[in-house]
Amino acid sequence: MSEATIDRPLETAERPVRLPPSPPVPKFLQAVGYAALRRQLIRRLTGMYGSAFTLSTPVFGPMVVVTDPALAKQVFTAPTEVLGNIQPNLSRILGPGSVFALEGSEHRRRRKLLTPPFHGKAMRNYEAIVEEETLREISSWPEGREFETLEPMMRITIDVILRAIFGAIGAELDSLRRILPPWVTLGSRLVVLPKPGRDLGRWSPWNRLAGYRREYDEVVEALIDQARSDPQLEERTDVLALLVRSTYEDGTPMTPSEIGDELLTLLAAGHETTASTLAWFFERVSRHPAVLEKLVAEAATDDNEYRQATILEVQRNRTVIDFAGRRVLSPTFELGEWTIPQGYSISVGIGMAHRDSEEFPDPERFDPQRFVGERPNTFAWIPFGGGTRRCVGAAFANMEMDVVVRTVLRHFVIQATSAPGEKWHSRGVAFTPKRGGRITVHRRTA
């Protein structure tokens, strides 16, 4: 029987296993395809097999991929004792103190500590930082000459995070600016590859990553010591200070290594992804003059409804992170008509869910109007993942993108273009515009 018609009556402690279809090619080729051309492969297999199929992957092993919002809802709402975090996950890069490494009650306790910095008054305090860093970066933008926006957006987002999340200033800020960009770039590429079973030498990428981490730990330890001795600690709003003075329900504080891992997690989750989305934003609106005209008119006011709708549509139409994963912990998991066995990974194909024609009519069309006065389905629009593992910094990222775009539109005229849309480029975890989201601008004179 071909693997393309999988229906295996393998007995388990629950129901017989029944897996979605799998492409009839060797597992090795499936794994290579997933590692090298993940987005294209998922799109093609969705066209062949529909909303669920099975793959062999190089890092996560046997995996069921789902692209239907109804199946995504099942995955995201499953009890944590049934579906846990995918293994391995980002904690192998970020450290065992990262929220990615935690399960069950430990995960809930940590998220409870991480939630307050990203809501209410704390968020309003961060807006001024975002505007300051944006103004500083765009002050040197060239006029009348095409340039890429991805790297400027990378600089803005990392400086915002270092100030708002790390509370870094002076020498520590300079050190982290030097260490973290190459760490993020290298880590995002290595996280989707199998880790070698032996030491490949001092010049191997894994050893270089470890070297960056040692330097990072020294700087963060100094920042934690400074925070603990700061007489103004209670008044500080940076996330490092909030974590230093916070405690679990039993009164115990976070350890320095846990704080360091979490700060790195917030950086990794919020730096490259937010910058990539902003680069796609400028790439998209420069090719849609009617959208750009509405954004410019709104930017002159205090409203942001259309800007928010455009950000939502960019995240749907040019999805930066294309999957969210879980791992089956129970003997079996019922997923639609399928029965998935323990140990299998389940991946929600975010990019393809965002192209569900029932949820998003004419899904290939870039149309912010679809979100004006209309909030998206929680399980169809999922750029931040879903369920108990939805990105804790989603509100922060949304605020940051809103303020950056508003500031740029108030100071520059973006020149519309009829050039073809930029192709997708994989940086390992995130997908960015291949040419960097290039635009041409002119400074506003009034």
C-alpha positions in Angstrom: 0.0 0.0 0.0 1.3 3.5 -0.9 2.0 5.9 2.0 -0.4 8.3 0.2 -3.3 6.3 1.6 -2.3 5.8 5.2 -5.0 4.2 7.4 -3.0 2.1 9.9 -4.9 0.0 12.4 -2.1 0.1 14.9 -3.4 -0.7 18.4 -2.8 1.7 21.2 -4.2 2.2 24.7 -7.0 4.2 23.2 -8.3 4.0 19.6 -6.5 2.6 16.6 -4.1 5.1 15.1 -5.3 6.7 11.9 -2.9 9.2 10.3 -3.6 11.7 7.5 -2.1 10.9 4.1 1.6 11.3 3.5 3.4 12.0 0.2 4.7 8.7 -1.4 8.3 9.7 -1.3 11.1 8.5 1.0 11.1 10.0 4.5 14.6 11.4 3.8 13.4 13.4 0.9 10.4 14.7 2.9 12.8 15.8 5.6 15.1 17.6 3.2 12.1 19.3 1.5 10.8 20.5 4.9 14.2 21.9 5.9 15.0 23.6 2.6 11.6 24.6 1.2 9.2 24.5 4.1 6.7 27.1 2.9 6.5 25.8 -0.6 6.2 22.2 0.5 3.4 22.9 2.9 1.5 24.9 0.3 1.9 22.1 -2.3 0.8 19.3 0.0 -2.2 21.3 1.2 -3.2 21.5 -2.5 -2.7 17.7 -2.9 -4.2 16.4 0.4 -6.3 19.1 1.9 -6.4 20.3 5.5 -4.2 17.5 7.1 -1.3 15.4 6.0 1.7 13.6 7.6 5.4 14.4 7.1 8.7 13.2 8.2 10.8 16.2 9.4 14.5 16.5 10.3 14.1 18.1 13.7 10.6 17.2 15.0 10.3 13.7 13.6 7.0 12.4 12.4 4.6 15.3 12.1 0.9 15.9 11.3 0.4 19.3 9.6 -3.1 20.9 9.7 -4.1 24.0 7.9 -7.9 24.2 8.6 -9.0 26.7 11.3 -11.4 24.1 12.8 -8.5 21.7 13.3 -6.3 24.5 14.6 -8.9 25.2 17.2 -8.7 21.6 18.4 -5.0 21.8 18.7 -4.9 25.2 20.5 -7.7 24.3 23.0 -6.5 20.8 23.9 -5.6 20.3 27.6 -1.9 20.7 28.3 -1.7 17.1 29.6 -2.8 15.9 26.2 -0.8 18.2 23.9 2.5 19.7 25.2 5.0 22.0 23.6 6.7 20.7 20.5 10.0 19.0 21.1 12.7 20.1 20.5 11.7 23.8 20.7 13.3 27.2 21.0 14.4 26.4 24.5 17.4 24.5 23.1 18.6 27.9 21.8 17.2 30.1 24.5 17.9 28.0 27.6 16.0 25.8 30.1 14.7 28.8 32.0 12.7 30.0 28.9 9.0 29.7 28.9 9.3 27.5 25.9 10.9 24.8 28.1 8.1 24.7 30.6 5.0 22.5 30.7 1.8 22.4 32.7 1.6 24.2 36.0 5.2 25.5 35.7 4.3 27.1 32.3 1.2 28.7 33.8 3.1 30.1 36.8 5.7 31.7 34.5 3.2 33.2 32.1 1.4 34.7 35.1 4.7 36.6 35.9 5.3 37.6 32.3 1.8 39.0 31.6 1.7 42.3 33.6 4.6 44.1 31.8 2.6 43.8 28.5 -0.7 45.4 29.5 -2.2 48.7 30.7 0.0 51.5 32.0 3.3 49.6 31.3 2.5 49.5 27.5 1.8 53.2 27.4 5.2 53.9 28.9 6.9 51.9 26.1 5.2 54.0 23.3 7.6 56.9 23.9 10.6 54.6 23.6 9.3 53.3 20.3 8.8 56.7 18.9 12.2 58.0 20.0 14.0 55.0 18.5 12.1 55.3 15.2 12.9 59.0 14.9 16.5 58.3 15.6 16.7 55.7 12.9 14.7 57.5 10.2 16.6 60.7 10.6 19.3 59.3 8.2 17.0 57.8 5.6 17.9 58.7 2.0 15.5 60.7 -0.1 14.6 59.8 -3.7 16.6 56.7 -3.7 15.3 53.1 -3.1 16.6 51.4 0.0 15.6 48.4 2.1 13.6 48.8 5.3 14.4 45.4 6.9 17.7 46.3 8.4 16.4 49.7 9.7 13.4 47.9 11.2 15.8 45.4 12.8 17.8 48.2 14.4 14.6 49.9 15.7 13.1 46.7 17.2 16.3 45.6 18.9 16.9 49.1 20.4 13.3 49.2 21.7 13.7 45.8 23.3 17.0 46.6 24.9 15.5 49.7 26.5 12.0 48.6 27.3 12.7 44.9 28.1 16.3 44.9 29.3 16.4 48.4 30.7 19.9 48.6 29.3 21.9 51.9 29.1 25.5 52.8 28.6 28.2 50.1 28.2 25.7 47.3 28.7 23.5 48.7 26.0 26.4 48.9 23.6 27.5 45.3 24.5 24.1 43.9 23.8 23.8 45.8 20.6 27.0 44.1 19.5 26.2 40.6 20.7 22.5 40.0 20.1 22.0 40.8 16.3 24.4 38.1 15.2 23.1 35.7 17.9 19.5 36.1 16.6 20.5 35.6 13.0 22.6 32.5 13.7 20.1 31.1 16.3 17.2 31.4 13.9 19.0 29.4 11.3 20.3 26.7 13.6 17.0 26.1 15.4 15.4 24.5 12.4 18.4 22.1 12.0 19.3 19.0 14.0 21.9 19.6 16.7 25.1 17.6 16.1 25.8 14.8 18.5 29.5 15.8 19.0 31.6 19.0 19.2 32.5 20.2 15.8 35.2 22.5 16.9 35.6 26.1 18.0 34.6 27.5 14.7 31.4 25.5 14.3 28.2 27.6 14.3 27.0 25.9 17.5 30.2 26.9 19.3 29.9 30.4 18.0 26.3 30.5 19.3 27.5 29.3 22.7 30.2 32.0 22.7 27.6 34.7 22.1 25.6 33.2 25.0 28.5 33.4 27.4 29.0 37.1 26.6 25.2 37.7 27.0 25.1 36.0 30.4 27.8 38.3 31.7 26.1 41.4 30.6 22.7 40.3 31.9 24.1 39.3 35.3 25.5 42.8 35.6 22.1 44.3 34.7 20.4 42.2 37.3 22.9 43.2 39.9 22.4 46.9 39.0 18.6 46.5 39.2 18.7 44.8 42.6 20.8 47.7 44.0 18.8 50.4 42.3 17.0 52.6 44.8 14.5 53.4 42.1 13.7 49.8 41.3 10.1 50.1 42.3 9.5 52.9 39.8 11.2 51.3 36.9 9.0 50.0 34.0 11.5 47.9 32.0 10.7 44.2 32.0 14.0 43.2 33.7 13.2 45.3 36.7 9.6 43.9 36.8 11.0 40.3 36.8 13.6 41.1 39.4 11.0 42.4 41.9 8.3 39.8 41.0 7.7 36.5 42.9 5.8 33.3 42.3 2.7 32.6 44.4 4.8 30.8 47.0 7.0 34.0 47.5 10.1 32.7 45.7 11.8 35.0 43.1 13.0 34.1 39.6 16.6 33.0 39.5 19.1 35.1 37.5 19.4 32.3 34.9 15.6 32.2 34.5 15.5 35.9 34.1 18.3 35.8 31.5 16.5 33.0 29.6 13.2 34.9 29.6 14.7 38.1 28.5 16.4 36.3 25.6 13.1 34.6 24.8 11.3 38.0 24.6 14.1 39.3 22.4 14.0 36.3 20.0 10.3 36.3 19.8 9.8 40.1 19.3 12.9 41.4 17.4 13.2 39.6 14.1 9.5 38.8 13.7 8.3 42.4 14.4 11.0 43.9 12.1 10.1 41.4 9.3 6.4 42.2 9.5 7.3 46.0 9.3 9.4 45.4 6.3 6.5 43.5 4.7 4.2 46.4 5.7 6.2 48.9 3.7 6.7 46.5 0.8 2.9 45.9 0.6 1.6 49.5 1.0 4.0 50.9 -1.5 2.3 48.6 -4.1 -1.2 49.6 -3.1 -1.6 53.4 -3.5 -5.2 53.5 -2.3 -4.3 51.8 0.9 -1.3 54.1 1.3 -3.5 57.2 0.7 -5.9 56.1 3.5 -3.0 55.4 5.9 -1.4 58.8 5.3 -4.7 60.6 5.9 -5.3 58.8 9.1 -1.8 59.3 10.4 -2.5 63.0 10.5 -5.2 62.3 13.2 -5.2 60.4 16.5 -7.2 57.5 14.9 -5.5 54.2 14.1 -8.4 51.9 13.0 -7.3 51.6 9.4 -3.6 51.3 10.4 -4.5 48.5 12.7 -6.5 46.8 10.0 -3.6 47.1 7.6 -1.2 45.6 10.2 -3.6 42.6 10.6 -3.8 42.2 6.9 0.0 42.3 6.5 0.3 39.6 9.1 -2.3 37.5 7.3 -1.1 38.1 3.7 2.6 38.0 4.4 2.9 35.6 7.4 6.3 35.8 9.0 6.2 32.7 11.2 4.5 29.9 9.3 3.8 27.2 12.0 3.0 26.6 15.6 3.7 23.2 17.0 2.6 20.8 19.7 3.5 17.3 20.8 1.1 14.5 21.6 1.6 13.5 25.3 -1.5 11.3 25.8 -1.7 7.7 24.3 -3.6 9.2 21.3 -5.2 12.5 20.3 -8.4 12.7 18.3 -7.9 15.4 15.6 -10.9 15.6 13.3 -11.3 12.3 11.6 -7.7 11.3 12.5 -6.2 9.6 15.6 -2.6 10.7 16.3 -0.3 8.5 18.4 1.8 9.6 21.4 5.1 11.2 20.4 4.0 12.7 17.2 4.3 16.4 16.5 1.3 18.4 15.3 2.0 21.6 13.4 -0.6 24.2 12.6 0.3 25.6 9.2 -0.3 29.3 9.9 0.5 30.6 6.4 -2.1 28.2 4.9 -4.7 28.9 7.6 -4.4 32.5 6.7 -5.4 31.6 3.1 -8.5 29.8 4.0 -11.1 31.1 1.5 -14.1 30.6 3.8 -12.6 32.8 6.4 -10.8 35.2 4.1 -12.6 35.5 0.7 -10.2 36.0 -2.2 -7.3 35.3 0.2 -4.5 36.2 -2.2 -5.8 39.8 -2.4 -4.2 42.3 -0.1 -7.2 44.1 1.4 -7.0 45.8 4.9 -10.7 46.6 4.5 -11.6 43.1 5.5 -10.5 43.9 9.1 -12.1 47.4 9.4 -14.7 47.1 12.1 -14.2 43.3 12.0 -12.0 41.3 14.4 -10.6 38.1 12.9 -11.6 34.6 14.0 -9.2 33.7 16.8 -8.4 30.3 15.2 -8.1 31.5 11.6 -5.9 34.7 12.1 -3.0 33.2 14.2 0.3 35.0 13.5 1.1 34.9 17.3 0.0 31.2 17.7 -2.9 30.3 19.9 -4.1 28.8 23.1 -2.0 28.8 26.3 1.2 29.2 24.3 0.1 32.3 22.3 2.9 34.8 22.2 2.9 36.7 25.5 4.3 39.8 23.8 1.6 40.0 21.1 0.2 43.3 22.5 3.7 44.8 22.7 4.5 43.9 19.1 1.2 45.3 17.9 1.8 48.6 19.7 5.4 48.8 18.4 4.3 48.3 14.8 1.5 50.8 15.1 3.8 53.5 16.5 6.7 52.8 14.0 4.3 53.1 11.1 2.6 56.2 12.4 5.9 57.9 12.9 7.2 57.1 9.5 4.0 58.2 7.8 4.1 61.5 9.6 7.6 62.3 8.6 8.0 60.8 5.1 6.0 60.4 1.9 6.3 56.8 0.7 6.5 56.7 -3.1 4.1 54.2 -4.7 5.5 51.7 -7.1 4.2 49.3 -9.8 7.1 46.9 -9.3 6.2 43.3 -8.7 5.9 42.2 -5.1 9.1 40.9 -3.5 9.5 37.2 -3.2 9.7 35.3 0.1 13.1 34.7 1.8 13.6 32.2 4.7 15.9 33.4 7.5 15.4 30.0 9.3 12.5 30.8 11.5 11.1 34.0 9.9 10.1 34.8 6.3 11.2 38.2 5.1 11.0 40.1 1.8 13.8 38.8 -0.4 15.0 42.3 -1.3 14.5 43.7 2.2 11.2 45.5 1.7 12.6 48.2 -0.5 10.9 51.6 -0.7 11.6 55.2 -1.9 10.7 58.1 0.4 10.7 61.9 0.5 10.7 63.9 3.7 7.5 65.8 4.4 8.0 69.6 4.4 4.7 70.5 6.2 
